[in-house]
Amino acid sequence: MLRLLSLIVRITGARHVVEIGTANGYSTVWLADAVGDTGGHVVSIDTATNGDARTNLIRADGVQPGLAKRVELRQEDGGAYLVRLADGSVDLSGQNRCGPPLMPSPRWRPRTHVGTDETTYRGTR
């Protein structure tokens, strides 16, 4: 899934990538590598602390310098973050979290690509 998502970033030229659910930062590293080819950046958001993600990003930056400067790690609710953005400002949104899928947002540009990874949800609708 991550290979495909990083390919989509490159093909579409996505510059503003928002990842909801940082976890250990593995997908964040893939996205940071991809936006290196587009001149973009990744904002990775999680309600939990990002200690493991930060450590893994620093390790990856040691192997491929420049990765860490393309990433902003934030500890907050992803939906609350999206609400504060300007309409049409997000090129690609990745969801790496458990819970209900995020609904389309006016923050996404037309034809925004949305990817999910490791998402399970057993709620009722």
C-alpha angles and dihedrals in degrees: 000000000000093000089053093046092050089048090052089052090054097042094048094040091234110189104172109051121177119195116194109204114029098191107165094343097248094128090040089062091051092049092046090053091050096049088053086075094049100042090244140126140229126229108198116192132191135159089222125073116277100220096125092042092051091049093049092047091052090049091050091047088056089059096038109024115216099038096105095052090059093059134076113191114204130185107213143087111300094217091052090051093051092051090061095054125094116259113269095016101118120080098183134009124197124193116205102165144093115254140063115333115260115257120235112282131208084229089074117090117237109284092017112171117230122194130186128201131184092354121156125172129176100173127125126254 
